[in-house]
Amino acid sequence: MRRYVHAYTPALLGLAAAAALFPAPPAAAFRAPATPSPVVRVGDSCAPTGRVFPLTTRIHGGPAVYEAGGGYSIWYLDLTNTTRRTCAAVHPVVVLVDERHVLKPSQPRLEFYDGPRTRAVRFESTDEDELVGAFGGAGFTVGSGKTVTVKVRLALTPDAVPNEVTVNAAVVQRHGDDGDWVGQSNDYRFGIGTGTGTSTGAGIDTDPSPSPSPSPSSSPSPHPDPATPEGLPFTDAVEELASTGPGVAAAALAAVSLLLVTVGAILRARGRR
């Protein structure tokens, strides 16, 4: 079955180097993993063929500065379903881009709340020194017209140096070994300070124990994000992107590659290097 993906958008430039996670040519990156993942049975694809993502995605509530060696600070990722279908098996993919290109995968400690527990997000470094991490687990389910707010907490290890970091989240809906790119967030920018105390600004997490989250919201859905390019059938999109030139094609193929694989597939790809 063909799945639909959205073509390249400028805000996803940060995903361009994600192709480094795959040792094979782009076409090979879309082959099914050796151990197939269970096929999601709850809800069909919520990806439209139109020009807007079905999930309006927003990062908010985080501090402006994190102190290296400080405690966790919290922020939130809103997933709002603007369609008439339930979107199940939804997985955010977080990209960290630091101004100095010195941030290491071991330095950001990112966790998201999945019910009464937290799950750690493992980052992978790219050849362009960007950090990419996918939210694991079974994924989130967002009902039609509903909002699920995912609570996230982040800390930096003591060896992180002063820096400026931009966070962006793309969202994929998994269908076994396939998937749809269904959302993209705003940018969240923060600085890394030199102190050893807790992070400054909003969102300080003073409770070391997780609390149940995320929880659906019954608030009305906001207006969809600005229009994005027309979606294309999966195989056609790959062929078209490959003919658009090295710069744009590399960025787009990297983004699509990243969004259509699980964390396990990423790790298996790195293991084959």
C-alpha positions in Angstrom: 0.0 0.0 0.0 1.3 3.4 -0.9 1.6 6.0 1.9 1.6 9.8 1.4 4.3 12.2 2.4 4.7 15.9 2.2 7.5 17.3 0.1 10.4 19.4 1.4 9.7 22.5 3.5 12.3 25.1 4.5 11.8 24.6 8.3 13.1 21.0 7.9 16.6 22.1 6.9 17.7 20.8 10.3 16.8 17.3 9.2 19.0 17.4 6.1 22.0 15.6 7.7 19.8 12.8 9.0 20.6 10.8 5.8 24.0 10.1 7.5 22.1 7.6 9.8 21.6 5.3 6.8 24.7 3.7 5.2 22.8 2.6 2.1 21.5 4.8 -0.8 18.2 6.5 -0.1 16.1 3.9 -1.8 17.5 1.2 0.4 16.6 3.1 3.5 13.0 2.4 2.9 13.3 -1.4 2.9 11.5 -3.3 5.7 13.7 -4.1 8.7 14.7 -7.7 9.3 12.3 -8.0 12.1 8.9 -6.5 11.1 7.2 -4.3 13.6 3.5 -5.1 14.5 1.0 -3.4 12.2 -1.0 -0.8 13.8 -4.7 -1.7 13.7 -6.2 1.3 15.5 -7.2 3.9 13.0 -6.3 4.4 9.4 -3.8 6.9 8.0 -4.8 10.4 8.9 -2.5 11.9 6.3 -4.4 13.9 3.6 -3.4 14.5 0.0 -3.9 18.3 0.6 -1.5 21.0 1.5 -1.8 21.0 5.3 -0.4 18.6 7.9 -3.2 16.8 9.8 -1.6 17.4 13.1 -0.9 21.0 14.2 2.2 20.7 16.3 3.5 23.2 18.8 6.3 23.4 21.3 5.8 25.7 24.3 6.5 26.3 28.0 10.3 25.8 28.0 12.9 28.0 29.6 15.1 30.4 27.6 18.3 29.1 29.3 19.4 25.7 30.6 22.4 25.6 32.9 25.0 22.9 32.2 24.8 20.4 35.0 21.5 21.8 36.2 18.3 20.0 36.9 15.5 19.1 34.5 13.2 21.8 33.0 9.9 21.0 31.4 8.3 21.9 28.1 5.3 20.7 26.2 4.5 19.4 22.8 0.9 19.9 21.6 -0.5 17.5 19.0 -3.8 18.7 17.6 -5.8 16.6 15.2 -7.5 18.8 12.6 -9.0 15.9 10.7 -12.2 13.8 11.1 -10.1 10.6 11.7 -8.3 9.3 14.8 -4.5 9.5 14.4 -2.9 6.5 16.2 0.7 5.4 16.5 2.0 9.0 16.4 5.7 9.5 17.1 7.5 12.9 17.4 11.0 13.1 16.1 13.1 15.8 17.8 16.1 17.5 16.1 18.6 19.7 18.0 20.7 22.1 16.1 23.4 24.0 18.0 25.0 27.1 16.8 28.6 26.0 17.6 28.2 22.4 16.3 29.7 21.0 19.5 26.7 19.5 21.3 27.3 15.8 21.8 24.5 13.1 21.8 25.3 12.2 25.4 24.9 15.8 26.7 21.1 16.5 26.3 19.1 14.3 28.6 15.6 14.3 27.1 12.7 12.3 28.4 9.0 12.4 27.6 6.1 11.3 29.7 4.2 8.2 28.6 1.4 7.7 31.0 2.8 7.2 34.6 6.4 6.8 33.4 9.1 8.6 31.5 10.9 7.3 28.4 14.3 8.5 27.5 15.0 9.7 24.0 18.3 8.5 22.5 20.0 11.0 20.3 22.1 10.1 17.2 24.7 12.5 15.7 24.8 13.3 12.0 27.7 14.3 9.8 26.5 17.9 10.2 26.6 17.7 14.0 22.9 17.8 14.4 21.2 15.5 17.0 18.2 13.5 16.1 16.0 11.5 18.5 12.7 9.7 18.0 10.0 9.1 20.7 9.7 5.4 21.1 7.0 3.2 22.7 3.6 2.6 21.1 3.1 6.2 20.1 0.3 8.6 20.9 -3.4 8.5 19.8 -5.0 11.8 19.0 -8.8 11.8 18.5 -10.5 13.8 15.8 -10.6 17.5 16.9 -8.6 16.7 20.0 -5.3 17.8 21.4 -2.8 15.6 23.2 -0.2 17.5 25.2 3.1 15.6 25.7 5.1 16.6 28.7 8.8 16.7 28.0 11.8 17.3 30.3 15.3 18.3 29.3 18.6 18.7 31.2 22.2 19.3 30.0 25.2 17.4 31.4 28.0 19.4 33.2 30.3 19.1 30.2 28.0 21.0 27.8 29.6 24.3 26.8 27.8 27.7 26.4 25.8 27.6 23.2 22.6 28.4 21.4 20.3 25.5 20.4 17.2 25.3 18.2 14.7 22.4 18.8 12.2 21.3 16.1 9.8 18.4 16.2 8.6 16.5 13.2 5.8 13.9 13.6 5.3 10.6 11.9 2.3 8.2 12.0 3.6 4.6 11.9 2.0 1.9 9.8 4.2 -1.1 10.7 7.3 -0.6 8.6 5.8 2.3 6.7 4.4 5.6 7.8 3.1 9.1 7.0 4.7 12.4 7.8 1.8 14.1 9.6 3.2 17.2 11.5 5.9 19.7 12.1 6.4 22.0 15.0 7.6 25.6 15.5 11.2 26.2 16.5 12.1 26.4 20.2 15.3 28.2 20.9 17.3 28.2 24.1 20.8 29.0 25.4 23.1 26.8 27.4 24.6 28.6 30.4 27.8 27.9 32.4 26.4 27.6 35.9 25.9 24.4 37.8 22.5 25.3 39.4 19.0 24.6 38.1 17.8 25.9 34.8 16.5 29.5 34.7 13.3 30.7 33.3 9.9 29.0 32.9 9.4 25.3 33.1 11.6 24.1 35.9 10.8 20.5 36.9 10.9 20.3 40.7 9.2 16.9 40.9 11.6 14.0 40.2 8.8 11.5 39.9 6.7 11.3 36.8 3.1 12.2 36.8 0.5 10.8 34.4 0.8 12.5 31.0 -0.1 13.1 28.2 -3.8 13.8 28.5 -6.2 14.6 25.7 -7.6 18.1 25.7 -11.2 19.0 24.7 -10.3 22.5 23.7 -11.2 23.5 20.2 -8.6 22.9 17.6 -6.5 25.9 16.5 -6.2 26.9 12.9 -3.9 24.6 10.9 -0.3 25.5 10.2 0.6 27.4 7.0 0.2 25.4 3.8 2.8 22.9 2.9 3.5 21.5 -0.6 1.1 19.0 -2.1 1.6 15.4 -0.9 2.8 12.8 -3.3 2.6 9.0 -3.4 5.6 7.6 -1.4 7.6 6.1 -4.3 6.8 9.0 -6.6 7.9 11.5 -4.0 11.3 9.8 -3.7 11.8 9.8 -7.4 10.8 13.4 -7.8 12.9 14.5 -4.9 16.0 12.8 -6.3 15.6 14.9 -9.5 15.3 18.2 -7.8 19.1 18.8 -7.3 21.6 17.8 -4.6 20.8 20.4 -2.0 17.0 20.2 -1.8 16.9 16.5 -2.6 19.4 15.7 0.2 17.3 17.6 2.7 14.0 16.2 1.6 15.2 12.6 1.3 16.9 12.8 4.7 13.7 14.1 6.3 11.5 11.5 4.7 14.0 8.8 5.6 14.1 9.8 9.2 10.4 10.0 9.6 9.6 6.7 8.0 11.7 4.5 10.3 11.6 3.6 13.9 14.3 4.0 16.5 15.2 0.3 16.1 15.6 0.7 12.3 17.9 3.7 12.9 20.1 1.7 15.3 20.2 -1.3 12.9 21.3 0.9 10.1 24.1 2.4 12.2 25.1 -1.2 13.2 25.6 -2.1 9.5 28.2 0.6 8.9 
